[in-house]
């Protein structure tokens, strides 16, 4: 929809609305982005959950079944029409001073920039530090500020081969942009210095030092001053305080084992991904089986093994991929409540027919709440890495409350393994020809082994003409979005995906299908089927009704079982056995 001088509004799947003010970056356009974003955040009654402002775009994240899209679009138009030309003039009031050490030890690319620009290192430092920069957006990783504009004389391109590790606090240049890496991460910007400031702190709200519309000036400091300031700035970084009743001691945890709930909302404008369970459907059902709230935290086992010893009597359920595992020698069954006695060992050696499984514990795991969620996102220091001897706790153990009816707490549910996934095309259709879109919808892609909680990379068929357009101005993204890089091999964004990205998005997998997609193993062939927004909303509504039906069915089964069976404890050769005998 074209609304004003190149402005467009497009849907991004069933839960996104992309407002694009035009592809050309300017300070005035970015001020408009800031104004409209702030006003949209007040429209919760129309289904707005949060916004992701970027250079020239705003991605509005919606509650898909509650959003009034037509009224929301009308409100956007009204807001834009009421913005006057004087509103787009911004005084530089708040300038954040960023102390920065510029030398060859910390400015990893200073000498190369000197060769590229034919300027001395002193001239480069003077040019970079005399400018006042505007924060145009925060994204890529939590707290990373995209700032402009770098003086033309030192506007050098990105590295041809990005580094796998860029140190925290590194100050970089990429064309007319300058930015700061909040923590160690991969990156391709040319590094000219380092600041001791802590740009992202998950224990604060808001968690970032910068936000869109801030102004920044770099101040050269000595190496000695940097070391002293950094020691003070990062002094409060410590271990998490884990509270609650200890229920499990971790014996083995692969790299894909973490604690997840349904994710965190409200922080994507700071670059913090939603995270949460990859397969939210299996996660929800695991919780329902043991009588938990659907958002109670679970253990996610993604492409990993897991072993733990029970420190108390507990009731667990496992859903998702089928597990190769046992509890004290007894095979683990999916989708049923299982009593685990104190001292018993839970072993998951691997997964079958899928990539990820969830272990729920009756009462819910009591991991610390950080930025509104218990979900781990250890890349940014949110949560902890589970390892040998980690203790997992619970707020209230419901074993005694539920053990009498434990056998009735199960669901005869097995999601059909599927390789066709429904998508809503857009929002970047203008970057793809009609033939490319048709090819995308009629092609079988191979899921590669290059996958993680951020994204799954696909490989197109040999000879396919599908290709991207290179890098665009970064805009907001959501899990399920299908990016197409220049080589035409798509990336499906997952729960931990960065909140902004610079590749064109050809479509979005609808949420129920994205959960199933998370289970597709490398080497499998997948294809996409286009559906409309109304069809997607109908599927979502049916899924919500399915959850209500399953919850009701479990409750009815528990009531029926309670009147017919009695629980007995049998001790034999030092072991405890739970038995239920019909009365």
C-alpha positions as CSV (number, residue, x, y, z in Angstrom):
1,X,0.0,0.0,0.0
2,X,1.5,3.4,-1.1
3,X,0.5,6.2,1.3
4,X,2.9,9.1,1.1
5,X,5.9,10.0,-1.1
6,X,7.3,6.5,-1.4
7,X,5.9,5.2,1.9
8,X,4.6,1.7,1.9
9,X,2.9,-0.6,4.4
10,X,3.2,-4.3,3.9
11,X,2.3,-7.3,6.0
12,X,5.1,-9.6,7.2
13,X,3.4,-12.9,7.9
14,X,0.6,-13.1,10.4
15,X,2.3,-11.1,13.1
16,X,4.2,-8.3,11.4
17,X,3.4,-5.0,9.7
18,X,6.3,-3.3,7.9
19,X,6.1,0.5,7.5
20,X,8.7,1.6,4.9
21,X,9.4,5.3,4.5
22,X,11.5,4.8,1.4
23,X,14.9,3.3,0.7
24,X,17.0,6.4,1.0
25,X,18.5,7.1,4.4
26,X,18.3,10.7,5.7
27,X,18.1,12.2,9.2
28,X,14.6,13.5,8.5
29,X,13.3,10.1,7.6
30,X,14.9,8.5,10.7
31,X,13.3,11.2,12.9
32,X,10.0,10.3,11.4
33,X,10.7,6.7,12.1
34,X,11.4,7.6,15.8
35,X,8.2,9.7,16.1
36,X,5.9,7.1,14.6
37,X,7.5,4.3,16.6
38,X,6.9,6.1,19.9
39,X,3.3,6.7,19.1
40,X,2.6,3.2,17.8
41,X,3.9,1.8,21.2
42,X,0.8,3.4,22.8
43,X,-1.6,1.4,20.6
44,X,-1.8,-1.8,22.6
45,X,-5.5,-1.9,22.3
46,X,-5.1,-2.4,18.5
47,X,-2.9,-5.4,19.1
48,X,0.5,-3.8,19.0
49,X,3.0,-5.8,21.1
50,X,6.2,-3.9,20.2
51,X,8.0,-2.1,17.5
52,X,11.4,-2.4,15.8
53,X,12.5,1.0,14.5
54,X,15.3,0.9,11.9
55,X,17.0,3.3,9.4
56,X,13.9,4.0,7.2
57,X,11.4,1.3,8.4
58,X,9.4,0.3,11.4
59,X,8.4,-3.4,11.9
60,X,5.3,-3.5,14.1
61,X,5.0,-6.8,16.0
62,X,1.3,-7.8,16.4
63,X,-0.8,-10.1,18.5
64,X,-2.0,-11.9,15.4
65,X,-5.5,-12.9,16.6
66,X,-6.2,-9.6,18.4
67,X,-4.7,-7.0,16.0
68,X,-7.1,-4.7,14.2
69,X,-4.9,-4.2,11.1
70,X,-7.2,-1.9,9.2
71,X,-7.6,0.5,12.2
72,X,-3.9,0.3,12.9
73,X,-3.1,1.3,9.3
74,X,-5.5,4.2,9.6
75,X,-3.8,5.3,12.8
76,X,-0.4,5.1,11.1
77,X,-1.7,7.3,8.2
78,X,-3.2,9.8,10.7
79,X,0.1,10.0,12.7
80,X,2.1,10.6,9.5
81,X,-0.2,13.2,8.2
82,X,0.0,15.1,11.5
83,X,3.8,15.3,11.4
84,X,4.8,18.8,10.4
85,X,8.1,19.8,8.8
86,X,9.3,21.5,11.9
87,X,8.8,18.2,13.8
88,X,11.6,16.7,11.6
89,X,14.1,19.2,12.8
90,X,15.9,17.8,15.8
91,X,18.1,19.8,18.2
92,X,21.2,18.0,19.5
93,X,20.4,18.0,23.2
94,X,21.7,14.7,24.6
95,X,25.2,13.9,23.6
96,X,26.7,10.7,25.0
97,X,30.5,10.9,25.3
98,X,32.2,7.6,24.5
99,X,35.8,7.3,25.8
100,X,37.8,5.4,23.2
101,X,41.4,4.2,23.1
102,X,42.7,4.5,19.5
103,X,45.9,2.5,19.0
104,X,47.1,-0.5,17.1
105,X,46.4,-2.9,20.0
106,X,42.7,-2.0,20.2
107,X,42.3,-0.5,16.7
108,X,42.8,-3.7,14.9
109,X,42.4,-2.1,11.4
110,X,43.9,1.4,12.0
111,X,47.0,0.7,10.0
112,X,45.0,-0.8,7.1
113,X,42.6,2.2,7.1
114,X,45.6,4.5,7.0
115,X,46.8,2.7,3.9
116,X,43.4,2.7,2.2
117,X,42.8,6.4,2.9
118,X,46.4,7.6,2.6
119,X,45.9,9.4,5.9
120,X,48.0,9.2,9.1
121,X,46.6,7.4,12.1
122,X,46.4,10.8,13.9
123,X,44.4,12.3,11.1
124,X,42.0,9.3,11.2
125,X,41.5,9.6,14.9
126,X,40.9,13.3,14.7
127,X,38.3,12.9,11.9
128,X,36.5,10.1,13.7
129,X,36.5,11.8,17.1
130,X,35.5,15.3,16.1
131,X,32.2,14.3,14.6
132,X,28.9,14.2,16.5
133,X,27.0,11.0,15.4
134,X,23.3,10.2,15.4
135,X,22.1,6.8,16.5
136,X,19.9,5.7,13.6
137,X,18.9,2.3,15.1
138,X,19.9,-0.4,17.6
139,X,20.1,-4.0,16.3
140,X,22.3,-6.8,14.8
141,X,23.1,-7.8,18.4
142,X,21.7,-6.4,21.6
143,X,22.8,-2.9,22.2
144,X,24.7,-2.4,18.9
145,X,24.2,1.2,17.8
146,X,24.2,2.0,14.1
147,X,25.5,5.6,13.9
148,X,26.2,8.1,11.2
149,X,27.6,9.7,9.4
150,X,31.3,9.1,9.2
151,X,33.4,11.8,7.5
152,X,33.8,10.9,3.8
153,X,37.6,10.7,4.1
154,X,37.5,7.7,6.4
155,X,34.3,6.0,5.1
156,X,36.0,2.7,4.3
157,X,34.1,-0.5,3.3
158,X,33.6,-3.6,5.5
159,X,36.2,-6.3,5.6
160,X,36.0,-8.8,2.7
161,X,36.3,-11.6,5.3
162,X,34.6,-10.9,8.6
163,X,36.3,-11.8,11.8
164,X,34.8,-14.7,13.8
165,X,35.5,-12.8,17.0
166,X,35.4,-9.1,17.6
167,X,36.2,-8.0,21.2
168,X,33.6,-6.3,23.3
169,X,33.7,-2.5,23.1
170,X,35.3,-2.5,19.6
171,X,34.5,0.7,17.6
172,X,34.1,0.0,13.9
173,X,33.5,1.7,10.6
174,X,31.5,0.3,7.7
175,X,31.1,2.9,4.9
176,X,29.4,6.0,6.4
177,X,28.4,4.1,9.5
178,X,30.2,3.8,12.8
179,X,29.2,1.3,15.5
180,X,30.3,-0.3,18.7
181,X,30.2,-4.1,19.5
182,X,28.6,-4.5,22.9
183,X,30.1,-7.9,23.6
184,X,32.3,-10.4,21.7
185,X,30.7,-11.5,18.5
186,X,31.5,-12.1,14.8
187,X,31.7,-9.0,12.7
188,X,33.0,-7.4,9.5
189,X,33.4,-3.8,10.4
190,X,36.9,-2.2,10.4
191,X,38.0,-1.7,14.0
192,X,39.6,1.6,14.8
193,X,39.5,1.6,18.6
194,X,37.8,0.3,21.8
195,X,35.7,1.8,24.5
196,X,35.5,0.6,28.1
197,X,31.8,1.4,28.4
198,X,29.3,-1.5,28.9
199,X,26.7,-1.0,26.1
200,X,24.4,-3.8,27.1
201,X,23.5,-4.9,30.6
202,X,20.6,-7.4,30.9
203,X,20.2,-6.6,34.6
204,X,19.0,-3.1,33.7
205,X,15.8,-1.9,32.1
206,X,16.3,-0.5,29.5
207,X,19.3,-2.8,29.0
208,X,21.1,-0.7,26.5
209,X,23.2,2.5,26.7
210,X,21.9,3.9,23.4
211,X,18.5,4.3,21.7
212,X,17.4,5.7,18.4
213,X,17.8,9.5,18.3
214,X,20.7,9.7,20.7
215,X,23.8,11.7,19.7
216,X,27.3,10.4,20.4
217,X,30.8,11.8,20.4
218,X,34.0,9.8,20.8
219,X,36.7,11.0,23.2
220,X,40.2,9.7,22.7
221,X,41.7,8.3,25.9
222,X,45.0,6.6,26.9
223,X,45.4,2.8,27.2
224,X,45.9,3.3,31.0
225,X,42.6,5.2,31.3
226,X,40.8,2.6,29.3
227,X,42.0,-0.2,31.6
228,X,40.9,1.6,34.8
229,X,37.5,2.6,33.4
230,X,36.8,-0.9,32.1
231,X,37.5,-2.5,35.4
232,X,34.9,-0.2,37.1
233,X,32.4,-0.4,34.3
234,X,32.3,-4.2,34.3
235,X,32.8,-4.8,38.0
236,X,29.2,-6.0,38.6
237,X,29.4,-8.8,36.1
238,X,28.9,-12.0,38.2
239,X,27.2,-15.2,38.5
240,X,23.4,-15.6,38.5
241,X,21.6,-16.2,41.8
242,X,19.6,-19.4,41.4
243,X,16.7,-19.6,43.8
244,X,14.1,-22.3,44.6
245,X,14.1,-25.9,45.6
246,X,16.9,-27.9,43.9
247,X,15.3,-30.7,41.8
248,X,18.0,-31.8,39.3
249,X,21.8,-31.9,39.2
250,X,23.1,-31.8,35.7
251,X,25.6,-34.5,34.9
252,X,26.0,-34.0,31.1
253,X,24.7,-31.1,29.0
254,X,25.5,-30.7,25.3
255,X,25.8,-27.2,23.8
256,X,22.2,-27.2,22.7
257,X,20.7,-27.7,26.2
258,X,19.2,-24.6,27.7
259,X,16.2,-23.3,29.7
260,X,13.4,-21.7,27.6
261,X,9.9,-20.4,28.0
262,X,7.7,-18.8,25.3
263,X,10.2,-15.9,25.0
264,X,10.6,-12.2,25.9
265,X,8.6,-9.4,24.3
266,X,9.2,-5.7,24.5
267,X,13.0,-5.5,24.0
268,X,13.5,-6.1,20.3
269,X,13.9,-2.3,19.7
270,X,17.1,-2.7,21.8
271,X,18.3,-5.6,19.6
272,X,17.3,-8.3,22.1
273,X,15.8,-11.3,20.2
274,X,12.5,-12.9,21.4
275,X,14.3,-16.3,22.1
276,X,12.1,-18.9,23.8
277,X,11.4,-22.4,22.6
278,X,12.1,-23.3,19.0
279,X,9.2,-25.7,18.8
280,X,6.6,-23.8,20.9
281,X,3.9,-26.4,20.2
282,X,5.8,-29.3,21.7
283,X,6.9,-27.0,24.6
284,X,3.2,-26.1,25.4
285,X,2.1,-29.7,25.3
286,X,4.9,-30.8,27.6
287,X,3.8,-28.2,30.1
288,X,0.1,-29.1,29.8
289,X,0.8,-32.8,30.5
290,X,2.3,-32.0,33.9
291,X,-0.3,-29.4,34.8
292,X,1.9,-26.4,34.3
293,X,1.1,-23.0,32.9
294,X,1.9,-23.0,29.2
295,X,4.7,-20.4,29.7
296,X,6.5,-22.3,32.5
297,X,10.1,-22.8,31.8
298,X,11.3,-26.1,30.4
299,X,14.6,-27.7,29.5
300,X,15.2,-27.5,25.7
301,X,17.4,-30.3,24.3
302,X,18.5,-29.2,20.8
303,X,20.8,-31.6,18.9
304,X,22.3,-32.6,22.2
305,X,22.6,-35.2,24.9
306,X,21.5,-34.6,28.4
307,X,21.9,-36.4,31.7
308,X,20.7,-35.4,35.2
309,X,20.2,-36.8,38.6
310,X,16.9,-36.2,40.5
311,X,17.5,-34.4,43.8
312,X,13.8,-34.8,44.8
313,X,10.8,-36.9,43.7
314,X,9.5,-35.1,40.6
315,X,7.1,-35.6,37.7
316,X,8.3,-34.8,34.2
317,X,7.1,-35.0,30.6
318,X,9.1,-35.0,27.4
319,X,7.6,-33.8,24.1
320,X,9.0,-33.0,20.6
321,X,11.5,-35.2,18.9
322,X,11.5,-38.8,20.1
323,X,14.3,-39.3,22.6
324,X,16.7,-42.2,22.9
325,X,17.0,-42.3,26.6
326,X,16.0,-43.9,29.9
327,X,15.2,-43.3,33.5
328,X,17.1,-45.8,35.6
329,X,17.1,-48.3,32.8
330,X,13.4,-47.8,31.8
331,X,12.9,-46.3,28.3
332,X,11.5,-42.8,28.2
333,X,8.1,-42.4,26.5
334,X,7.1,-39.1,24.9
335,X,3.9,-37.1,25.8
336,X,3.1,-38.7,29.2
337,X,3.7,-37.8,32.8
338,X,6.6,-39.8,34.3
339,X,7.4,-40.0,38.1
340,X,11.1,-39.8,38.8
341,X,12.2,-40.7,42.3
342,X,15.0,-39.0,44.2
343,X,18.4,-40.4,43.1
344,X,17.2,-41.6,39.7
345,X,19.1,-40.7,36.7
346,X,17.5,-39.2,33.5
347,X,19.5,-39.9,30.4
348,X,18.9,-38.6,26.9
349,X,21.4,-40.0,24.5
350,X,20.0,-38.6,21.3
351,X,16.9,-37.6,19.3
352,X,15.0,-39.3,16.5
353,X,12.5,-37.9,14.0
354,X,13.4,-34.4,14.9
355,X,15.9,-31.9,16.3
356,X,14.6,-30.7,19.6
357,X,12.7,-32.0,22.6
358,X,11.4,-30.4,25.8
359,X,11.4,-31.7,29.4
360,X,8.8,-30.1,31.6
361,X,8.8,-30.6,35.4
362,X,5.5,-30.3,37.3
363,X,5.7,-26.9,39.0
364,X,7.8,-25.2,36.4
365,X,11.6,-24.6,36.4
366,X,12.5,-21.5,38.5
367,X,15.2,-19.9,36.4
368,X,15.9,-16.2,37.1
369,X,13.6,-13.9,35.1
370,X,15.8,-11.5,33.0
371,X,14.1,-8.9,30.9
372,X,10.7,-10.5,31.5
373,X,11.6,-14.0,30.6
374,X,13.4,-17.1,31.9
375,X,14.7,-17.9,28.4
376,X,18.5,-18.3,28.0
377,X,20.3,-16.2,25.4
378,X,23.8,-16.8,26.5
379,X,25.3,-15.0,23.5
380,X,24.4,-11.7,25.2
381,X,24.9,-13.0,28.8
382,X,21.2,-13.6,29.4
383,X,21.0,-16.7,31.5
384,X,23.7,-19.3,32.2
385,X,25.3,-22.1,30.2
386,X,24.2,-25.4,31.7
387,X,27.1,-27.8,32.4
388,X,28.1,-30.6,34.7
389,X,27.0,-29.9,38.3
390,X,24.6,-27.1,37.4
391,X,21.6,-27.2,39.7
392,X,18.1,-26.7,38.3
393,X,15.4,-25.6,40.7
394,X,11.7,-25.3,41.0
395,X,9.4,-22.8,42.8
396,X,6.9,-25.4,44.1
397,X,7.3,-29.1,43.6
398,X,3.9,-30.6,42.7
399,X,4.9,-34.2,43.0
400,X,2.7,-35.0,46.0
401,X,-0.2,-33.2,44.5
402,X,-0.2,-35.1,41.2
403,X,1.3,-38.5,41.9
404,X,-2.1,-40.2,42.6
405,X,-3.3,-39.4,39.0
406,X,0.1,-39.4,37.2
407,X,-0.8,-42.3,34.7
408,X,-3.8,-40.3,33.5
409,X,-1.7,-37.3,32.5
410,X,-0.8,-38.1,28.9
411,X,-1.8,-37.0,25.4
412,X,-2.1,-39.3,22.4
413,X,-0.4,-36.6,20.3
414,X,2.1,-37.0,17.5
415,X,2.5,-34.2,15.1
416,X,2.7,-35.4,11.5
417,X,6.2,-35.1,10.1
418,X,5.9,-32.6,7.3
419,X,8.2,-31.2,4.7
420,X,5.8,-28.6,3.1
421,X,5.4,-25.4,5.0
422,X,2.9,-22.6,4.6
423,X,4.1,-19.1,4.0
424,X,2.8,-15.6,3.5
425,X,4.7,-14.0,0.7
426,X,6.3,-10.6,1.4
427,X,7.2,-7.9,2.4
428,X,10.1,-7.5,-0.1
429,X,8.4,-8.7,-3.2
430,X,9.6,-5.7,-5.2
431,X,13.1,-7.1,-5.0
432,X,12.1,-10.4,-6.7
433,X,10.7,-11.0,-10.2
434,X,7.5,-12.9,-10.6
435,X,9.4,-15.8,-12.0
436,X,11.7,-15.9,-8.9
437,X,8.7,-16.0,-6.6
438,X,7.0,-18.8,-8.6
439,X,10.3,-20.7,-8.6
440,X,10.6,-20.3,-4.8
441,X,7.1,-21.7,-4.4
442,X,7.7,-24.7,-6.7
443,X,11.3,-25.7,-5.7
444,X,12.5,-28.2,-3.2
445,X,15.2,-26.8,-0.9
446,X,17.7,-28.9,1.1
447,X,18.1,-28.2,4.8
448,X,21.9,-27.9,5.3
449,X,23.8,-28.7,8.4
450,X,24.5,-25.0,8.9
451,X,21.7,-24.4,11.4
452,X,21.3,-23.3,15.0
453,X,18.8,-21.4,17.2
454,X,19.4,-18.2,15.1
455,X,18.6,-19.7,11.7
456,X,18.4,-22.7,9.3
457,X,20.3,-22.3,6.0
458,X,18.7,-23.9,2.9
459,X,20.3,-24.9,-0.4
460,X,18.4,-24.2,-3.6
461,X,18.2,-26.7,-6.5
462,X,21.1,-26.7,-8.9
463,X,20.5,-24.3,-11.8
464,X,17.7,-22.3,-9.9
465,X,17.5,-18.6,-10.8
466,X,16.5,-17.4,-7.4
467,X,18.9,-14.8,-6.1
468,X,18.9,-11.9,-3.6
469,X,19.8,-8.3,-4.2
470,X,22.8,-8.0,-1.9
471,X,22.5,-6.0,1.3
472,X,19.6,-3.5,1.8
473,X,19.3,-0.9,4.6
474,X,18.7,-3.1,7.7
475,X,15.1,-3.5,8.7
476,X,13.3,-5.4,11.4
477,X,12.9,-9.2,11.2
478,X,10.9,-11.9,13.1
479,X,11.3,-15.6,13.5
480,X,10.0,-17.4,10.5
481,X,11.1,-14.7,8.1
482,X,12.9,-16.2,5.0
483,X,15.8,-14.1,4.0
484,X,17.4,-14.5,0.5
485,X,21.1,-13.5,0.4
486,X,22.8,-12.7,-2.9
487,X,23.6,-16.3,-3.6
488,X,19.9,-17.2,-3.5
489,X,20.2,-19.8,-0.8
490,X,17.5,-18.9,1.8
491,X,17.9,-18.5,5.6
492,X,14.9,-19.2,7.8
493,X,15.2,-17.1,10.9
494,X,14.5,-18.9,14.2
495,X,13.9,-17.9,17.8
496,X,17.4,-16.4,18.5
497,X,17.6,-14.5,15.2
498,X,18.9,-11.0,15.3
499,X,16.1,-8.4,15.4
500,X,17.3,-6.6,12.2
501,X,18.8,-7.7,9.0
502,X,19.9,-6.5,5.6
503,X,18.7,-9.3,3.3
504,X,15.5,-9.1,1.3
505,X,12.7,-11.2,2.9
506,X,10.7,-13.2,0.4
507,X,8.1,-14.5,2.8
508,X,7.4,-15.8,6.3
509,X,6.5,-19.3,7.5
510,X,3.4,-19.1,9.6
511,X,4.1,-19.8,13.3
512,X,2.5,-23.3,13.7
513,X,4.5,-24.5,10.7
514,X,7.7,-22.8,11.9
515,X,7.5,-25.0,15.1
516,X,7.3,-28.1,12.9
517,X,10.0,-26.7,10.6
518,X,12.4,-26.5,13.6
519,X,12.3,-30.3,13.7
520,X,13.4,-30.9,10.1
521,X,16.8,-32.7,10.0
522,X,19.7,-31.7,7.8
523,X,19.6,-33.3,4.4
524,X,15.8,-33.3,4.2
525,X,14.0,-31.6,1.2
526,X,11.4,-29.0,2.0
527,X,9.1,-26.8,0.0
528,X,6.8,-23.8,0.6
529,X,3.1,-23.3,-0.1
530,X,1.6,-19.8,-0.3
531,X,-1.4,-19.0,1.8
532,X,-3.3,-15.8,2.5
533,X,-3.3,-13.8,5.8
534,X,-7.0,-14.9,6.4
535,X,-6.1,-18.5,6.0
536,X,-3.1,-18.1,8.4
537,X,-5.3,-16.5,11.0
538,X,-7.8,-19.4,10.7
539,X,-5.1,-21.9,11.2
540,X,-3.8,-20.0,14.3
541,X,-7.3,-19.9,15.7
542,X,-7.8,-23.6,15.2
543,X,-4.5,-24.2,17.0
544,X,-5.6,-22.2,20.0
545,X,-8.8,-24.3,20.1
546,X,-6.7,-27.5,19.9
547,X,-4.7,-26.4,23.0
548,X,-8.0,-25.8,24.9
549,X,-9.3,-29.2,23.9
550,X,-6.1,-31.0,24.9
551,X,-6.0,-29.2,28.3
552,X,-9.7,-30.1,28.9
553,X,-9.1,-33.7,27.9
554,X,-6.2,-34.1,30.4
555,X,-8.3,-32.6,33.2
556,X,-11.2,-34.9,32.5
557,X,-8.9,-37.9,32.3
558,X,-7.4,-37.0,35.7
559,X,-10.9,-36.7,37.3
560,X,-12.0,-40.1,35.9
561,X,-8.8,-41.8,36.9
562,X,-8.9,-40.4,40.5
563,X,-12.2,-42.2,41.2
564,X,-11.0,-45.6,39.9
565,X,-7.4,-46.1,40.9
566,X,-5.3,-45.9,44.1
567,X,-1.6,-45.1,44.2
568,X,0.7,-47.6,46.0
569,X,4.4,-47.4,46.7
570,X,6.3,-50.6,46.5
571,X,9.9,-50.9,47.7
572,X,12.0,-53.8,46.3
573,X,15.7,-54.4,46.5
574,X,16.4,-50.8,47.5
575,X,14.3,-49.3,44.7
576,X,10.9,-47.5,44.8
577,X,8.2,-48.4,42.4
578,X,5.0,-46.5,41.8
579,X,1.9,-48.6,41.2
580,X,-1.7,-47.8,40.6
581,X,-4.4,-50.4,41.4
582,X,-8.0,-50.3,40.4
583,X,-10.3,-50.0,43.3
